[in-house]
Amino acid sequence: MHCLVSLEPALIQESFRLRFGSPGSKDYLKEKSFWYGSPADDRHLRDVFSNDYEAAKNGQYDDWMQEGSGEGALALIILLDQIP
């Protein structure tokens, strides 16, 4: 299983790019098919990120809230919302 341990600003940006597209691109903030994942997609995300979810749930990633101009907080929200 995956565990980020600490969140680097580059990882935050890459996470947003994958989810929302690149700022300035024609697909930026447009709906993506994987946003409405299947049960298989959900299982895959839990398999990959369950350690990160548990760490975040237990407060180990609280420092993410201070990263960037809100990007770290949003990444934490996404992790806690999408994985359980």
Backbone as a printed PyTorch tensor [residue, N CA C, xyz], in Angstrom:
tensor([[[  0.8360,  -1.1870,   0.0000],
         [  0.0000,   0.0000,   0.0000],
         [  0.8720,   1.2380,   0.0000]],

        [[  0.2900,   2.2870,  -0.4900],
         [  0.9650,   3.5650,  -0.6340],
         [  0.8810,   4.3440,   0.6720]],

        [[  1.8760,   5.1250,   0.9850],
         [  1.7940,   6.0720,   2.0820],
         [  2.6590,   7.2660,   1.7430]],

        [[  2.0650,   8.4370,   1.7070],
         [  2.7880,   9.6320,   1.3100],
         [  3.7350,  10.1310,   2.3930]],

        [[  3.4270,   9.8780,   3.6630],
         [  4.1820,  10.2940,   4.8360],
         [  4.2390,  11.8130,   4.9470]],

        [[  4.7590,  12.5030,   3.9780],
         [  4.7180,  13.9640,   3.9930],
         [  4.3110,  14.4340,   2.6110]],

        [[  3.6270,  15.5230,   2.5580],
         [  3.1230,  16.0250,   1.2900],
         [  4.0410,  17.1080,   0.7700]],

        [[  4.6240,  16.8940,  -0.3730],
         [  5.4640,  17.8750,  -1.0380],
         [  4.5810,  18.7470,  -1.9110]],

        [[  4.9020,  20.0360,  -2.0310],
         [  4.0920,  20.9050,  -2.9060],
         [  3.9320,  20.3540,  -4.3230]],

        [[  4.9530,  19.7250,  -4.8630],
         [  4.8420,  19.1600,  -6.2100],
         [  3.7890,  18.0530,  -6.2560]],

        [[  3.6540,  17.2730,  -5.2000],
         [  2.6390,  16.2140,  -5.1630],
         [  1.2360,  16.8060,  -5.1060]],

        [[  1.0940,  17.9130,  -4.3910],
         [ -0.2060,  18.5770,  -4.3530],
         [ -0.5810,  19.0270,  -5.7600]],

        [[  0.3410,  19.6970,  -6.4330],
         [  0.0690,  20.1980,  -7.7790],
         [ -0.2290,  19.0700,  -8.7580]],

        [[  0.5120,  17.9870,  -8.6800],
         [  0.2750,  16.8530,  -9.5780],
         [ -1.0860,  16.2310,  -9.3020]],

        [[ -1.4440,  16.1300,  -8.0310],
         [ -2.7460,  15.5780,  -7.6690],
         [ -3.8740,  16.4190,  -8.2640]],

        [[ -3.7480,  17.7410,  -8.1590],
         [ -4.7680,  18.6200,  -8.7250],
         [ -4.7940,  18.5360, -10.2490]],

        [[ -3.6220,  18.4780, -10.8780],
         [ -3.5660,  18.3950, -12.3340],
         [ -4.2770,  17.1460, -12.8240]],

        [[ -4.0510,  16.0200, -12.1430],
         [ -4.6960,  14.7650, -12.5440],
         [ -6.2080,  14.8330, -12.3580]],

        [[ -6.6730,  15.4670, -11.2920],
         [ -8.1040,  15.5170, -11.0150],
         [ -8.8370,  16.5780, -11.8180]],

        [[ -8.1860,  17.7380, -12.0020],
         [ -8.8880,  18.8860, -12.5540],
         [ -8.3580,  19.3650, -13.8990]],

        [[ -7.2420,  18.8340, -14.3790],
         [ -6.6120,  19.3090, -15.6030],
         [ -5.6190,  20.4130, -15.2910]],

        [[ -4.9100,  20.8560, -16.2980],
         [ -3.9150,  21.9150, -16.1300],
         [ -4.5810,  23.2800, -16.2780]],

        [[ -4.2670,  24.2100, -15.3620],
         [ -4.8180,  25.5590, -15.5170],
         [ -4.4880,  26.1070, -16.9090]],

        [[ -5.4680,  26.6970, -17.5340],
         [ -5.2900,  27.2490, -18.8660],
         [ -5.6120,  26.2810, -19.9960]],

        [[ -5.7180,  24.9930, -19.6880],
         [ -6.0460,  24.0260, -20.7410],
         [ -7.5570,  24.0040, -20.9660]],

        [[ -7.9690,  23.5110, -22.1380],
         [ -9.4010,  23.4900, -22.4620],
         [-10.1970,  22.5510, -21.5670]],

        [[ -9.5300,  21.5620, -20.9490],
         [-10.2510,  20.6280, -20.0850],
         [-10.1510,  20.9860, -18.6010]],

        [[ -9.5780,  22.1470, -18.2960],
         [ -9.4220,  22.5640, -16.8980],
         [-10.7870,  22.7030, -16.2250]],

        [[-10.9400,  22.0130, -15.1220],
         [-12.1530,  22.0120, -14.3020],
         [-13.3770,  21.4540, -15.0080]],

        [[-13.1900,  20.7850, -16.1280],
         [-14.3050,  20.1170, -16.8060],
         [-14.4870,  18.7330, -16.1910]],

        [[-15.6960,  18.2540, -16.2370],
         [-16.0410,  16.9580, -15.6700],
         [-15.1630,  15.8490, -16.2530]],

        [[-14.6910,  14.9680, -15.3820],
         [-13.8770,  13.8190, -15.7840],
         [-14.6740,  12.5450, -15.4840]],

        [[-14.5690,  11.5640, -16.3580],
         [-15.3530,  10.3320, -16.1890],
         [-15.0260,   9.6080, -14.8890]],

        [[-13.7750,   9.6640, -14.4480],
         [-13.3980,   8.9330, -13.2370],
         [-13.9090,   9.5990, -11.9600]],

        [[-14.4670,  10.8040, -12.0500],
         [-15.0510,  11.4400, -10.8730],
         [-16.2130,  10.6120, -10.3310]],

        [[-16.8370,   9.8470, -11.1870],
         [-18.0000,   9.0430, -10.7950],
         [-17.6320,   7.5640, -10.8900]],

        [[-16.5600,   7.2120, -10.2130],
         [-15.9540,   5.8920, -10.3160],
         [-16.8870,   4.7390, -10.0250]],

        [[-16.4790,   3.6240, -10.5200],
         [-17.1990,   2.3740, -10.3090],
         [-16.7580,   1.7720,  -8.9720]],

        [[-17.4460,   0.7470,  -8.4990],
         [-16.9850,   0.0590,  -7.2930],
         [-15.5320,  -0.4320,  -7.4290]],

        [[-15.1310,  -0.8330,  -8.6330],
         [-13.7410,  -1.2680,  -8.8420],
         [-12.7840,  -0.0960,  -8.6640]],

        [[-13.1630,   1.0830,  -9.1730],
         [-12.3350,   2.2760,  -8.9730],
         [-12.2130,   2.5960,  -7.4890]],

        [[-13.3330,   2.5170,  -6.7730],
         [-13.3200,   2.7970,  -5.3400],
         [-12.4170,   1.8270,  -4.5840]],

        [[-12.4870,   0.5470,  -4.9260],
         [-11.6220,  -0.4530,  -4.2820],
         [-10.1540,  -0.1570,  -4.5600]],

        [[ -9.8580,   0.1850,  -5.8040],
         [ -8.4760,   0.4950,  -6.1720],
         [ -7.9560,   1.6780,  -5.3470]],

        [[ -8.7440,   2.7420,  -5.2380],
         [ -8.3150,   3.8960,  -4.4490],
         [ -8.0970,   3.5290,  -2.9860]],

        [[ -8.9970,   2.7230,  -2.4320],
         [ -8.8180,   2.2860,  -1.0420],
         [ -7.5550,   1.4460,  -0.9050]],

        [[ -7.3020,   0.5490,  -1.8550],
         [ -6.0930,  -0.2690,  -1.7940],
         [ -4.8290,   0.5800,  -1.8380]],

        [[ -4.8220,   1.5870,  -2.6910],
         [ -3.6360,   2.4150,  -2.8820],
         [ -3.4490,   3.4120,  -1.7420]],

        [[ -4.5400,   4.0250,  -1.2730],
         [ -4.4230,   5.1400,  -0.3490],
         [ -4.9320,   4.8660,   1.0610]],

        [[ -5.2210,   3.6220,   1.4120],
         [ -5.7880,   3.3660,   2.7420],
         [ -4.8240,   3.7600,   3.8640]],

        [[ -3.5300,   3.5630,   3.6900],
         [ -2.5800,   3.9750,   4.7280],
         [ -2.5840,   5.4850,   4.8990]],

        [[ -2.6380,   6.2150,   3.7850],
         [ -2.7030,   7.6760,   3.8610],
         [ -4.0100,   8.1260,   4.5130]],

        [[ -5.0990,   7.4680,   4.1680],
         [ -6.3830,   7.8110,   4.7800],
         [ -6.3110,   7.6410,   6.2930]],

        [[ -5.8120,   6.5000,   6.7540],
         [ -5.7060,   6.2460,   8.1980],
         [ -4.8010,   7.2700,   8.8760]],

        [[ -3.6670,   7.6000,   8.2470],
         [ -2.7540,   8.6000,   8.8160],
         [ -3.4560,   9.9590,   8.9070]],

        [[ -4.1670,  10.3430,   7.8520],
         [ -4.8810,  11.6240,   7.8570],
         [ -5.9830,  11.6230,   8.9070]],

        [[ -6.7090,  10.5320,   8.9880],
         [ -7.8020,  10.4150,   9.9640],
         [ -7.2750,  10.5580,  11.3950]],

        [[ -6.0610,  10.0900,  11.6280],
         [ -5.4550,  10.1390,  12.9590],
         [ -4.6550,  11.4180,  13.2120]],

        [[ -4.7570,  12.3900,  12.3020],
         [ -4.1290,  13.6840,  12.5200],
         [ -2.6860,  13.7960,  12.0820]],

        [[ -2.1330,  12.7410,  11.4970],
         [ -0.7200,  12.7620,  11.1180],
         [ -0.4470,  13.6650,   9.9240]],

        [[ -1.4650,  14.0540,   9.1830],
         [ -1.2860,  14.9140,   8.0190],
         [ -1.8760,  16.3060,   8.2460]],

        [[ -2.0910,  16.6760,   9.4950],
         [ -2.6790,  17.9810,   9.7860],
         [ -1.8320,  19.1310,   9.2420]],

        [[ -0.5360,  18.9130,   9.0990],
         [  0.3240,  19.9710,   8.5570],
         [ -0.0060,  20.2850,   7.0970]],

        [[ -0.7230,  19.4060,   6.4140],
         [ -1.1380,  19.6700,   5.0360],
         [ -2.0030,  20.9250,   4.9710]],

        [[ -2.7310,  21.2190,   6.0540],
         [ -3.6350,  22.3700,   6.0520],
         [ -2.8800,  23.6870,   5.8740]],

        [[ -1.5770,  23.6910,   6.1630],
         [ -0.7720,  24.9040,   6.0580],
         [ -0.0050,  24.9880,   4.7420]],

        [[ -0.1150,  23.9830,   3.8940],
         [  0.6670,  23.9130,   2.6610],
         [  0.0320,  24.7480,   1.5560]],

        [[  0.8250,  25.6160,   0.9570],
         [  0.3610,  26.4170,  -0.1760],
         [ -0.6740,  27.4370,   0.2360]],

        [[ -1.4910,  27.8030,  -0.7080],
         [ -2.5780,  28.7750,  -0.4780],
         [ -3.9060,  28.0370,  -0.4170]],

        [[ -3.9590,  27.0130,   0.3740],
         [ -5.1610,  26.2060,   0.5130],
         [ -5.0850,  24.8760,  -0.2060]],

        [[ -4.0640,  24.6810,  -1.0580],
         [ -3.9650,  23.4300,  -1.8150],
         [ -3.7980,  22.2230,  -0.8880]],

        [[ -2.9980,  22.3670,   0.1390],
         [ -2.7930,  21.2550,   1.0680],
         [ -4.0690,  20.8860,   1.7940]],

        [[ -4.8200,  21.9060,   2.2150],
         [ -6.0980,  21.6560,   2.8850],
         [ -7.0680,  20.9510,   1.9490]],

        [[ -7.1100,  21.3960,   0.6890],
         [ -7.9970,  20.7440,  -0.2840],
         [ -7.5660,  19.3000,  -0.5270]],

        [[ -6.2600,  19.0640,  -0.6270],
         [ -5.7660,  17.6900,  -0.8060],
         [ -6.1790,  16.8180,   0.3740]],

        [[ -6.1200,  17.3600,   1.5790],
         [ -6.5290,  16.6160,   2.7670],
         [ -8.0240,  16.3220,   2.7350]],

        [[ -8.8070,  17.3030,   2.3370],
         [-10.2570,  17.0920,   2.2270],
         [-10.5700,  16.0000,   1.2200]],

        [[ -9.9290,  16.0540,   0.0700],
         [-10.1550,  15.0410,  -0.9710],
         [ -9.7960,  13.6620,  -0.4470]],

        [[ -8.6450,  13.5460,   0.2060],
         [ -8.2150,  12.2580,   0.7470],
         [ -9.2400,  11.7190,   1.7450]],

        [[ -9.6630,  12.5540,   2.6920],
         [-10.5860,  12.1050,   3.7120],
         [-11.9960,  11.8470,   3.1720]],

        [[-12.3590,  12.5260,   2.1020],
         [-13.6860,  12.3500,   1.5280],
         [-13.7600,  11.1680,   0.5670]],

        [[-12.7300,  10.9550,  -0.2170],
         [-12.7990,   9.9920,  -1.3130],
         [-12.3940,   8.5650,  -0.9380]],

        [[-11.6340,   8.3860,   0.1140],
         [-11.0660,   7.0580,   0.3770],
         [-11.9200,   6.1540,   1.2490]],

        [[-12.5770,   6.6480,   2.2870],
         [-13.2780,   5.6730,   3.1640],
         [-14.3180,   4.9240,   2.4750]]])
